[in-house]
Amino acid sequence: MAITADFRSERLEQADAAAERYRSTSAERQHIERQLKAGVRFPDSPAAIAARAARLLDRQEVPTAAAVESVREEPLDAPAANERILGLSKELQAWSFLPRGARAARTVARISIRENGRELPAGTGFMVSPQLLMTNHHVLPDETAAQQCVVEFDAHVTIDNAPAVPVRMELDPGSFFVADERLDFALVLVQPLADGRRPGEVFGWNRLSAQLGKLVVGEPVNVIGHPMGRLKEITVRDNALLVRLDDFLQYRADTQQGNSGSPVYNDQWEVVALHHSGVPEKDAQGRTLRKDGAVWQPGDGDDAISWVANEGARTSSILRHLASLQPGAMPQLHPLLSEMGPEAGLQGVPTAPPSLPGVSLPGPDGASTAPPAREAAVGHVGLRARETAFGGDRHLVFLHGRSQQEKDPQVLRRCWSAGLNHGLTCAGMQTVDPADVWFPYYGNELIQAVEQHESVPRSFEERAAGRAAETCAPAGPARSTYEELVAEAAGSAGMPREDLRATEAFGSAAVGALQRQLSWLAAKTDVDEWFIATTLRDVAAYLTEPSVRETVLDTVLATMPTSGELLLVTHSLGTVVGMDLIHRLAPGPDIRLLVTAGSPLGLDAVYRRLLTGGAKRPERVVAWVNAWCPTDGVAIGCPLGDDWKGELTELAVTNARDRAHDIEEYLTHPEVAARIGSAVAAGGSEFTARGAGHLTGADIGRT
């Protein structure tokens, strides 16, 4: 009973701390309540309201046309216009509100403690990356407690009101566990499923954002959790933000014990807080009161307490705490936190212990931290295939894209091979051994070369306050290339020509052309706009800065075959690097197959800047296959056939919405895998005979 006793004790301490914060803000809360009664819908500061309106417009959560029409109904000053936009967001919900809520709900799990042969409900947790689950510190105070817990996903009733079959998963605090008692959060690794898939890849995960403008006072909040350990429940609509503190939010919502660790969402299903406690009513002596007004006693039970509000730790405060952590003895800290996504603002946390190579990045105080001298670190160099692979004269090469810095090439090669083997198995073909694959690795060199051309790194607060388009924009000559890429991609995604350069202003918040283009692109593809922006930034840097291009190509060439038949499989920025690489390769290798997946090669701004000087199909490539997904925000210029001269096979595939750009997702398609498998097995002859031309209708029907 020690764990549950400690759990109850800390939970009561958190409730007492929340009650003290509630008491200290009584004057502010009373002022807000008077404003609400007077008809002020959003009693928040003009700056907070302007930031919220800008975020809604930037992310197209409120249709721009509806906002313009509403604002122009009558003459309005800037604050009134912003409030009108917030009113539209609160009153009108698109149909997607429901499926997006259902998608968010799948990320939420019930946490139970195994104690004395029983499983006792402890709280709720939710995925914030493909591998990490977040909950309260008082639910998982340490690694020992986490080791005794089990989490259950899909612990809910189905659409037919029948209980679903929960999926039980184990925690792995020994590999990763971070917690903070004051903010009352814990972050722990969840073990993969039996088939090797990570939980976030199955149930989805919440992209936490350090950006401003996610919620203002008076807006609704939505809470999903497991109150009292019951099947998953949701609290919607009759809830509202009451007070915003530096590190906590206090809101009105109907929650119970067991909701500890629940995500608190806004109406766009962005996590705004980690729910951790109800706020008990106290008397003048600081004693907790019952619902009947009497002083509460421990034996009365929690249900008897008079709860006056709820409280959660702000997402931005948790992310700021994580950004301040030093890797120390936990070198896996940065790679795992980086998986939370670029909008979390954790791409700039220290990248490695001092003995490992890194880049000049801002520390927690915004100051630049100089890296040690660059040396090749074990586990971060290119990988050669076995000499006997595929008879010794045929070479399968995987060429990765961006955002692979500080990752283990051995793990990356296994992941690519796993995706390919999935597709090969579905196609009824022989699988490949990862050790038989060449894997050039340039992740660290790319980010270092890009950083050398950047201005002074931004602090966490500066990154959090910025918008994706401007925050990710490169400095110097690459800036114009970046702007050209964003504009062309938005136009290719169907953005009206008259809107490409338009700038709408509402109050103090101006939605610039660049941000509008990026938001349009993100909305059309359902890919995170920060991911698109950072990808296009790195593409622009590679194409514009000669030193970046030369560094990447030299690094790749150091781990490439020099003779025999070459089967080159490329992804994302790697497709651009691959085209230049073919131009640079020595005459020895015979390139039997080129595969490009998730490629930006269809953008004029890209192919004009290649070493070939345009969309010219490489003569030394026997067969070229381009795999693309219509919802992939990087492959927005595809199909390539309209621009590139010469024959190539176009494979349009359907990837999962939240993994539209993932290389593993592309390779799992039997149509893509079969082209590679045929070339591997037959030296390209079978492939060349069948697949050098465009797809037939039957081929397209199988994608």
Salt bridges, closest charged atoms under 4 A:
GLU10 OE2 - HIS137 ND1 2.43
ASP16 OD1 - LYS282 NZ 2.77
GLU20 OE2 - ARG23 NH2 2.51
ASP44 OD1 - ARG244 NH2 2.66
ASP58 OD2 - ARG467 NE 2.99
GLU61 OE1 - ARG100 NH1 3.27
GLU73 OE1 - ARG84 NH1 3.52
GLU74 OE2 - ARG84 NH2 3.20
GLU91 OE2 - ARG41 NH2 2.67
GLU119 OE2 - ARG168 NH2 2.64
GLU152 OE1 - ARG110 NE 3.00
GLU152 OE2 - ARG168 NH1 3.73
ASP154 OD2 - ARG106 NH2 2.82
GLU170 OE1 - ARG114 NH2 2.76
ASP180 OD1 - HIS321 NE2 3.92
ASP184 OD2 - HIS138 ND1 2.81
ASP184 OD2 - HIS276 ND1 2.94
ASP195 OD2 - ARG197 NE 2.71
GLU201 OE2 - ARG198 NE 2.96
GLU219 OE1 - ARG52 NE 2.75
GLU233 OE2 - ARG230 NE 2.71
ASP247 OD2 - ARG182 NH2 2.81
ASP267 OD1 - ARG237 NH1 2.79
GLU270 OE2 - ARG55 NH2 2.46
GLU270 OE2 - ARG59 NE 3.50
ASP283 OD2 - ARG287 NE 2.81
ASP292 OD2 - ARG290 NH2 2.98
ASP300 OD2 - ARG290 NH1 3.33
ASP302 OD1 - ARG8 NH1 3.93
ASP302 OD2 - ARG11 NH2 2.81
GLU311 OE1 - ARG21 NH2 2.57
GLU311 OE1 - HIS276 NE2 2.73
GLU339 OE2 - ARG198 NH1 2.95
GLU343 OE2 - ARG55 NH2 2.78
GLU343 OE2 - ARG59 NH1 3.30
GLU406 OE1 - HIS380 NE2 3.51
ASP433 OD2 - ARG386 NH2 3.27
ASP436 OD1 - ARG386 NE 2.88
GLU445 OE2 - ARG374 NH2 2.82
GLU461 OE2 - ARG320 NE 3.48
GLU470 OE2 - ARG479 NH2 3.14
GLU483 OE2 - ARG479 NE 2.60
GLU484 OE2 - ARG608 NH2 2.24
GLU484 OE1 - ARG609 NH2 3.01
ASP526 OD2 - ARG103 NH1 3.61
ASP526 OD2 - ARG657 NE 3.49
ASP538 OD2 - ARG402 NE 2.66
ASP538 OD1 - ARG537 NE 2.87
GLU545 OE1 - HIS453 ND1 3.31
GLU550 OE2 - ARG584 NH2 2.70
GLU565 OE1 - ARG394 NE 3.36
ASP580 OD2 - ARG549 NH1 2.55
ASP590 OD2 - ARG592 NH1 3.66
ASP604 OD2 - ARG608 NE 2.53
ASP632 OD2 - HIS661 ND1 2.84
ASP658 OD1 - ARG659 NH1 3.58
GLU665 OE1 - ARG659 NE 3.21
ASP699 OD1 - ARG690 NH2 3.48
ASP699 OD1 - ARG702 NH2 2.47
